[in-house]
Amino acid sequence: MGRLAKGTLIPIPDPKPPDQNESVTEGSPWRLLKEPLFRSLWWATLISNVGTWMQNVGAAWLMTSLTVSPLMIALVQAATSLPVFLVALPAGALADLVERRRFLVLTQVWMLAAAAILGLLAALNSVTPWTLIALTFALGLGAAMNTPAWQATIPEIVPKSELKNAITLNGVSINIARAVGPALGGIVIAASGVGTVFLLNAVSFVAVVVALLRWKRLPKISPAFPERFFGAMRGGIRYVAHAPLLQAVLIRAAVFTMGASGLWALLPVRVKMLDLGAGGYGFLLGCLGAGASGGVFLLPRARRAFSPDALAAAATLTFSLCTLALALAENVVLLAAAMFAAGIAWITLMSVLNAAAQTAVPDWVKGRALSFYLLAFQGGLAAGSAAWGGLASQAGTEVSLGAAATFLVIGLVAAPRYRIGAAEGLDQTPTLHWPAPEIVVAPRPDDGPVQVSVEYRIDPDRSDEFVAELQELRRVRLRDGAMTWAVYRDTSDPTRYVETFLVDSWSEHMRQHERITTEDRKIEDAVRAFQVADSPPRVQHLIASAMSRARKTGT
């Protein structure tokens, strides 16, 4: 069913209260299927993933019948993947700015229309190579716009204890579809023609739209100073630039997918070398999907026994060994066992990485953060596929698979520096504890820049500790909206330090008031603990005068 679920997650209603003697984190993820809304959306997502693979098979098959040009055939896959790199960040910004359920419905309708037009044209034998590429690009564009909003929806309505289970089940649907979709697409094409595949894909979006409309999303309180589109995009880039925990997740995702792409990209080549045929390829894909599904039963116990970083390391090593087995094994039974283990490793890594990306950021920037995660994930797959494919053409498939397996192991050397478990248990709830500024003349929302200064009185003997603690606070200020940050020491008074940061406008500073989370407040409290005066640190707000603004704009 369309492109809803390629890497997307599933909205889940608040579950029933757990039994007092059972922790909500210890149950099987499958129990989430008892929730009616989740169940309907999960099945819609599974069908959507199947449809995506049917669509991919149909588009590739149709292009081979329209042209013999390798370039045009390759452009079909490029048209599917390119939109992610073009619109991921704008899509993430929209996911944080608009009403998400309506936006999701709109993207589903867009993809429904594109698939329906392609199906009708194919049924009428009116598809040209460029028409196929254009409509494939339109489907990819809808999927790229849809994904950040869909993922950002999950923590909004899923208890934190269930987030990992939801991510795991989503991965299961993707891997089942990866195994079933291509085979089903081939059967439909042989029986009814490629146009039927596209039309089935279009019809399936109706179920997704209905499931979304059944979700009674609670209205969100609009912020007093809503962000604008381009400002939101800049804010997303700024946040990632000053968020070490999120950066660690992005780096680990990109490095792993670059190495893991070797198995995905070269599996069909290896199957052809071993003369296993299309049936053998489908069988090995089925083993991957079965491994991913079986991994769901292992993950709850594994999470209780090991940290996220330990799980990620074990899964990476397992996937590396499976990639090496694909390079060396010639026995189908051994290959099937390796692919089954690879499926377990894959679902484990996807669950750990996605959960870390979700928990590392607060709600106000979640869509934008997840768009960067999508870029890292897809970028790693694209770059790795190209690299291992190029190496295979020069040195052979076995050598390329061995290099990919080695790359995965080497990537673990840097893992201690980029820990993903640090995001575990973070409380990103807004505290709203900043008092409203004292105002005599009310500024306009666009007035600025605004200079905020915080004056501290500290024990001079602890100045080094104080300045070191301020560096943590610096990241919070810059991440949440500040353009510049500095701290000054009074040469005439060794107890006086002044922290200053510059914000683009008054409305942006008011948004800072709304963005401070419980984790941020812990850092702020650690800094304020150095205050030795009886009163709290003094805060001042200075807005650029009209003359300063005129100079800034050149008027």
N, C-alpha and C positions, 0 to 999 in steps of 0.2 A: 504494500500500500504506500505508494508515493515515497516522499523523502522526509517524512516526519521524524523518523527515529534514527537516522544515521548519526550516532553519537549523542542522541538526545536522551533526556530523562523524563520520568513520568510523574505528573502531579499526584499527590496522595492526600486523601483527607486525614484529619486527625484520627488516629486509631482509638479503639476502645481502651479504657484504662487497663493496664496490665494487672495480672494477678499479683497480690502483695508478695508472694513467695517467688516470683519469677521476674528477673531483670529483663527489661525490654530489649536489651542489647544481645541476649543470649539465644533468642529463638531463631528458627529457620527463616530466611527471607521469604520463602514461599507462603508463609502465613499472611503476608500482605495481600495475597490474592483473595482473602476473605472479605476485604473491603470492596463494596460494589463499585465505587467510582474508580478506584485503582485498578480493579480487575478489568473493567471495560476499557480503560485507557491502555492498560498493558497489552491486552489482546489487539487493540487498534494499532499499537506501536509494533507489535510482532508482525501483523499483517502488512503494515507499512514497510517494514524492513524487507519482508519477502518481496513486496512489490518493487522496492528499490532495486533489488538484484535482478528481478525479472525485467525491469526497465533497462538496466545496464546491458543485460544479455541481448535484449531486443534491439537496442540502439546500435550496439556493435555489429550484430548480425545484419541489420538493415543497411548500415554503411558499407559493409563488404559487398552487398549486392548492388549498391549504387555507384561504387567507384573502386578501382584497384589501387588508388593512391595511398601509400602508407601514411603520408602526412594527414590526409583527411580522416583516415581511420583513427590515428592517434589523437586528432583534435576532438573526437567524441569524449574521450576520457578527460582531456584538458578542459572541455566545456563544463564538465561535471565538477571539477576540482577548483578551477580558477576563481569562481565567485567567492569562495571562502577567503581568499587572499585580498579580494577587492572590497568586500563589504563587511567583513567580520567586525571591525571596530565600530563603524556606523551602526551595525545591527546591535552590538552590545550597548551603545549609547541609547538607542531607541528602547531597548529592553528595560532600561532604568528610568526612562522618561514617560513612556506611554502606559496605558492600561493594558497589561500583558495578555489577558485572555482575548480581548478584541484583536490585538495585534496578531496573536497566534491564529485566530480564525481567519484573519485577512491573508496571512501567508499560506494557509492551507487552501483557501479558495484560489489564490494565485497559481499554486502548483496544480490544483485540479483542472483549471482552465488550460494550462500549458499541456498537460498530459492528454486532455480531451482533444485539443486541436491536433496534436501530433497523431493521436489514434485515428481521428477522422480522416486526416490527410493520408495516412498510411493505408486505411481501408479503401480510399479512392485512388490509390497509386499515384498520389500527387506530391510525394515527398522528394525534395531535392537534397543533395548533400549539405548545402548551406542552410536549408530550412531545418534539417535534422539537428545541425549544430546549434542553430539559434534557439530552438525550442528546448534542447538539452541544457543549454546555458540558462534559459529561463527557469527550468526546474531546479538547477543548481543554485540559482540566485535565491529562489524561494526557500530552499533548504538552508542556505547560509544565513538568511535573515531570520529564519525560524529558530535555529538552534540556541543562540544565547538566551533568548527570552524563555524558551522551554526549560532550559537548565536552571535559569535563575528563579524560576517559579517554585522549584522543589523545596528549598529550605523555608520558603514562605509559609508552606502548609504542611510540611512534614516535621514531626518531632525530630530533634537532633539525633536521638538514639536510633531512629529508623532510616536516616539518610544513607548510610552505607548499604543497608539492605536494598533500598530502592535503586541505588546505583548498580548494585550487583545484578538485580533482576533485569535491569535495562540492558546490561551487557549480555545477559543470557539471550534476550530476544534478538539482539544483533547477531550473535554467533549462530543461533538456530537458523535465522534467516539467511545467513551467509552460506549455510549448508543446503538449505531447501530451495532458496530462490532461483539460483542458476538452473538447477535441474528442472524445476517446475516451469521456468520460462522456456526452456528448450522444448518441453512437452507441448506447451500451449502454441508455440510457434509452429511446430510440426503439424499440429492438429487443426489450427484455425488461422494461422498467419500472424505476422508481427503486429498488425494493427490491433488485434485482440489483446495482446499484452499491454499495449499503451492504454487501451480503453479500460481494462481491468484496473490498471494503476489509477486512472482518473476516478473511477467509481469508488475505489476504496477510500478516497479522501472524504467522502460524504460521512462515513462512519467516524472518522476522526473529528470532523466538525461537530457532529452530533454529540460526541463524548465531551468535547470542550464546552458546548453550550449547556450540557447537564451539570457542569461544574459550577456551583454557586459560589463564586469567589467573593470573599469579604472585601468591601470597598476599603481602599487605603486612604488615610488622611493625607491630603495634598500638602506639601511643604509650603511655608509662607513665602519662600523665595525659590520657585522652581528653576531648575537649570535650563539653559538653552542648548540646542543641539550641538553646535560647534564647541561651546564651552564644556559640555559634558564629554565630548571626545578628548579635549585637552586634559580634562580632569582624570579621565581613565588612564591616559599615558603617564600623567604625573603620578598617579597612585602607584602604578606598577613600578615606576622608576624608584620609588622610595618604600617599597614593600618587600623586604628580604625574604619573608616566608613564602610569598607568592612567587617571587623570582625563583626560589629553590624548586618549587613544583613545576614551573614552566621549563626550567633547564632539565630536570629529571625526565619530564614527559618527552621533550624533544630528543634527548639522547637515547632514551629507550626505544622510541618509535623509529628512529633512524636505524638502529641495529635490528629491531624486530621486523622491519619492512623487508629485509632480505628473505625471510621465510615466506611472507605473503607474496612477494613479487616473483620469486623463483620456484615456488611450488609447482605451478603448471609446467614450467620448463623441465624440472626434474621428473615429473610424471611422464612427460613425453620421451625423455631420455630412457626411462625404464620400460617404455612401451606398455604402460598400464591403461591407456585409452581414457576416454571421457568418463567411463564408469569408475575407473580407478581414481580419477581426480575428484569426482563427486563423493566417492567413499572416504577419501582422506579429509576432504572438507567436512564431511559428516562427523568424522572422528574429532576434529577440532571443535565443532559445535557441541558434540556430546561431552567433551572434556570441560568446556565452559559451563555447560549445564550441571555436570557433576560437581564442579568446583563450588557451586552455590551451597552444597551441603557441607563442604569442608570449611568454608570461610568463617562462619560464626565461631567455631572452636579455635581456628587459627588466630583470629583476632584477639581472643581471650588469652592465648598462650604467647603471642609475639607482638612486638611493637610494629607500627606501620613501616618503619625503615627496615626491620628484620624481614618482614614479609616481602617488601619490595626487592630486597637483595636475593632472597631465596627464589622468588619468582623469576627474577632476571637471570640467575644462574641456570634455572631449569629451562627457560626459553632458549638460552644459549646452547645448552646440551642438545635440545631438540632440533635446533637449527643445524648443529654439527651432525646429528643423526640423519637428517634429511640429505646432507651432503655425502655421507658415507654408506648408509644402509641401502641394500638392494632387495631385502626381504619385505614383502608387503606387511606381514604381521608386525615386524619391528617398526616400520614406518607408521603403521596405524597406532601403535603404542606411543610412539614419539609425538604424533599429532594430538593424541588424547591428552598427554601431559602438557603439551604446548597450550592447549585450550584452557587447562586449569591455571597455568602460569599467566596467560593473557588476561583472563577474567580477574585474577587476583591483582595484577598491576593496574588494570583499568579502574577497579573498585577503589584501591588505595589512592591512586593519583587524583581521581575525580573527587573523592571525598575530601582530600587535602585541599584541593582548589576551592571547593565549596566552603569549607570551614575557615579558610585563611583570610576571608574578606567579609566586611559587613554588608548589609543589604543594599545600602545606597549605591554601591559601585559593583554589585555582584554581576550584573549582565556584562559590563565592560571587562571585568576580570576574567569571566568565563570566555569571552570572545578572544582574549589573548591565549587562554588555554587551548581553545580550538585552533588558533593559528599555530601554536607550538606543536600540537598533535599532528595536524595535517601537514605542516611544514616538514616535520621530521619524517613522516611517511613518504612525502613527495621527494625530498632530497635523498633519503635512503634508497628508495626504489630506483631513482636515476643512477645513483652511485653504484649500487650492487649490480644493476643491469648492465651498466657500462663495463664494470670489472669482469662480469661473466662473459661478455662478448670478446674481451681481450685475453683473459686468462682461464676461462672455463667456469662452468656453473659450480662445480665442487669447490674450487678455490674461492669463488665469491661468497658462497655460503659459509665457508670456514672463516673468511675475513669478517663477515657479519657477526658470527658467533664470538669471535675474538673481540670485536668492537664492543659488544654488550658487556663482556667481562671487564675490559679496560674502563668502560664508563663507570663501573662500580668503585674504581679507585677514588673518584672525586665525590662519591656519595656522602662520606662523612661531612664534607663541607656544605652540602646542600641537603640537609635533613628535611624530610617531609613530615615526620612525626611531630615536629614542633608546633604544628597547627592544631594538634589534637587537644580538644577540651577548651579551646579559646572561647571566651564570652564576648561576642561582637554586638551585644545589645546596646543601643544608644542610651546614654545616661541622662542627657539633657540637664546636666548640673551646672553649666555655665550660667551665671546670672545675666540678665539683660543689661546692656551697657547703659550708663547714665547719659541721658540725652536732654539737652536744652533746645537745640535746633535740630529737628529731625532731618537726617540726610535722605536723599533719594536713593532708590535701589542701585542705580548705575553710578552713583558718585564714587570716586576713588582715584587713585589707589588709597587703601586704608593701611596706616601703620599702627600696629598693635604693639605696645610695650608692656612688659611685666617686670616690676622692680622687686628684687629680692634683697633681704638682709641676712647674711650668712656668717658663720664663724670662719675667719680667714684661714685658720689652720686646716679647714676641710675644703678649701677652694678646689683642689685637684679632684676630689671625689665629686664635688658639685658639678664641675664642668663636664666630667665624664658622664654623669647622669643626664646632663642636659643634651648630650648627643643623641640619646634615645628619644628625647622629647622633640629634638630637631626633625627627626624622621616623621613623627606624627604631624607636626605643623606643616611640613612640605607636602606630605602625602594627602592631607585633608584640605589643602587649598592655598597655602602660602607660596608666593613666588620667590621670595628670598627670606633668609633667616640669619641672625647673628646674635652674639652675646658680647656685652661690653662690661669692662671693669672700670670703676671710678678710681682715677689715680689719686684723688684727694681723700677717698674714704674706702679702705680695704674691705669693709663689710658690704659694700653696695655693688650689686651686679644688675645689669639691665638686659633682659632678653627682648629682642625686637623681631617682628616678622611682618612682611609686606603682603597684602592681599589685594587682588585686582579691583574689587569693588565692595561696596557695603553689603550688597546682597550675597556675595560670595562669602564674606565673613559671617553673615548670619547663617549660611549653610554650614559653616564650620561648627557653630553652636549645636547644630542638629547631628553632626557626624561623630562626635566624641563617643567612643564606646567604653564599656567596662574595662577592657584591656588597656585602652589609651589612658583611662583615668588612673590606673595603677601606676603607669609611668609618670603621670603628672603629680600624683600624690608622693611618689618617691622623690621628685625634685622639690616639692614644697616642704618636705620633711626637713630640709636644711634651713628653713626659715627660722631665725632666732628672735625676730621681733614679735611683740604681742599680737600685732595685727597681721592679717594674711598679706601676701604680696600685692602690691598696688598695680592695677591694670589701667592703662590709658589707651584711648583711641584717637588717632589723628587722621583727618581726611585731607587729601591734597586740595589746596586752594584752587580757585578758578584760574589763576595765573599759571600754576603748575600744570594743570590739565591742558591749558592752551599750549604750553611749551611741549608737552608730551605729544600732542596731536599735530603740532606744527602750524597751528592757526594763530 
